[in-house]
């Protein structure tokens, strides 16, 4: 079972990477095998959330934002597969805080009992776009619930990774006590089920820097990591941290879906090249 780390232990682990001039790597895992391999490869944190499960089922990550399953039940089911194979890396649970039936305190307690070292607000309502997100907020199941998740976890000393789509959200999440803020550019492009269109890398780093500036005005010590849109491989991840104040990257589709697609397709083609005589 995954070892549980305290908030300070997780933060110290991340700061050690930064102080050694190395990029932080958070790995979003949808299956046990990729989580196990990510740990062997040196990932600093492993996140478990429903979108990862869908992408490893060969379906678009956006399925997690449609009413076909309960994201929290799916995360808990994934935990049975992933947590036992991760030995010494902090695992963070993606909690769908917008569920109106969810008791946030009880869910935080539950994931801690399972062995998680922190929480994150995933899925997030920002993916729906401003108009629908505003309607969710009016209904009491919007972004403010995600903020409350981060605030409650922070208040009791639990490590938190908070996702933000823009500077305004980043500022609010920093005020809520987030230890790390993920600058979300959108669905990762590339591969079989990735986003078809996205912003340029140049535009992406502008948005990321705006998140950095807003978050650090509230808390100069907050760490910012990048994710999504055109940031889809090692080269673009490097670009995102070299051109902003961000210090890390979250590998989701770019860490498990796209590499798996490429590897299986290429290997299958090689097998099919074998001749009998």
Order of alpha helices (4+ residues) and beta strands (2+ residues): alpha-beta-alpha-beta-alpha-alpha-beta-alpha-beta-alpha-alpha-beta-alpha-beta-alpha-beta-alpha-beta-alpha
